[in-house]
């Protein structure tokens, strides 16, 4: 009851701030906003980087003339001209990018969303002109597409949409063109449209320079607020879009007959097939209805292995399934109360979204055939896979007021057999005045466990409550509260925050893996911009956290310091140190766990990029009877572009922990991952991933050939192959490695739009 009372008080406080600051204005921008009026054309045409269509000559020009990275208040020293056209169905952009040394242009043929180390040009486009969300669309000099969705200062680069592009390197630089169907965009229903827009050019040389059309002041934390205006578009299409995305798949799986006997051979299953698909209907440019049957499992995408030898909490993996990725930004909240991978194997799902200038509403429902569970705790969490059927529902709404401010709500429900989990939350982010923000979230969860101790029978108690973690049919409630006051500016930033998760706060549709904590946090940072050739910018920061459990017992405190600098050759070096780090873990209190961290990354050439991380010092050995250990973690990544079509990426991770007195090694091991890509064209690709994990002595191989006509029309043929190491000798192996699992698959999906 106390937590409910606190939640009510916080809700009243939020409403007070909403009223007081509902008239808040955007942070100050340049006195004169840049504006451009696109030239209206009667007939659409196929875009070409040659700019051979005469209508380009009729269009007004804009010029990208301001630098924003590594520092603002500098004029661009290379010329970039932009032209804009529109019809009733499409929006067109042409970029004419001059370069004094065209041989230094970085441009590679690659899959989409994989060219951010190249030169590129693009737009940030906010059709609602409300500074809440914006499309990001970029192309490299060869026309390779990159797209994402910006929400505030966060970017979601998993976003994909259908549009067209072309690019060409010339004797004086390069040219790039975009054709964006209005059917691919959400925008308000108006007679005359004035959209917020920014033109950007990325220029990676000794430093990574970025230039913009409308002047940007880095002391204003809102990038989109400083966009220019695309004015005067009339009679553009915004009704009755239908998309059908069917897919078909065939696969054959083989599994070892006896996992304890490497010579037992493989059981070759029969060839199976699966079909499914989704349909989307948009009656207007603001409303979308989606349904999917037997959605794609994305076997073609592989999760990169993570070292978990000393990790007691469930690990997070990104979503890769197209249905759940599309529009995912509309479901996001400050705390991760909706994690779509908790809908594991849905038979069917549906989604409805509506976006307007002042608000958005999103609803998702799904029937899952194999629901997983994360049971969080103070010192660890448990991940339970099951064949339990579950009905999932998620409702999210936001109301935008003033500028950069919103209040939102989220409700998630999961029902299975005689159990359920219901979560309701309110979140907010309010611009109080220039550079100062107040944000947070409050939530309450009601959980009734399954009565299936055969599925999960762990006896750990949930904090000081009378409940335990086992699935024994108990019913309980729990709360979450988080808030933060922050300053976001060019030179000096700070934040103060408080977060609490009660021991019985469970989110079966979310990703909350640690509870029973009250956490106080503070941070501040100071940035500097010398603008020298060898040092462009840097920062010094310090942050601290104090954590208690809900019974008031101290659990952890640490102070984290960092010094980071951007050097010439696109090289970044960061040095971090923990001068204070004390923690209580499973009844033992550990002190003076100082650690040092070094991060180095460099991209001096188009053909080479390198990064490395190492941290070393004292750590808790997080076993049932914890002890203090000394060790280190090391990781390194290298990408080599042997040709503009061939790319090799190698990553290596090593972790070791030994007793502080050196008498015992608790664990050591490594993970190798080699990813080779050959790009035959802008649409045809071959990929081979090889991954070895010494902790479980498993080798994984993923060959794949795929054709991608656009982000949604694709054809794949590939294989997954798992080989485990056995001590027993035998035939048909390689140095002790024998196949334990193998699958061949062919998949095709095709987008139909009208």
Buried (B, 14 or more C-beta within 10 A) or exposed (E): EEBEEBBEEBBEBBEEBBEEBEEBEBBEBBEEEBBBBBBBBEEBBEBBBEBEBEBBEEBEEBBBBBBBBBBBEBEBEBBBBBBBBBBBEBBBBBBBBEBEEBEEBBBBBBBBBBBBBBBBBBBBBBBBBBBBBBBBBBBBBBBBBBBBBBBBEEBBEBBBBBBBBBBBBBEEBBBBBBBBBBBBBBBBEEEEBBBBBBBBBBBBBBBBBBBBBBBBBBBBBBBBBBBBBBBBBEEBBBEEBEBBBBBBBBBBBBBBEEEEEBBEBBEEEEEEEBEBBBBBBBEBBBBBBBBBBBBBBBBBEBEEBEBEBBEBBBBEEEBBBBBBBBBBBBBBBBBEBBBBBBBBBBBBBBBBBBBBBEBBBBBBBBBBEBBBBBBBBBBBBBEBEBEBBBBBBBBBBBBBBBBBBBBBBBBBBBBBEEBBBBBBBBBBBBBBEBBBBBBBBBBBBBBBBBBBBEBBEEEBBBBEBEBBBBBBEBEBBBBBBBBBBBBBBBEEBBBBBBBBBBBBBBBBBBBBBBBBBBBBBBBBBEBEBEEEEEBBBBBBBBBBBBBBBBEEEEBBBBBBBBEBBBBBBBBBBBBBBBEBBBBBBBEEEBEEBEBEBBBBBBBBEBBEBBBBBBBBBBBBBBEEEBBBBBBBBBBBBBBBBEEBBBBBBBBBBBBBBBBBEEEEEBBBBBBBBBBBBBBEEBBBBBBBBBBBBBBEBBBBBBBBBBBBEBBBBBBBBBBBBBBBBBEEEEEEBEEBBBBBBBBBBBBBBBBEBE
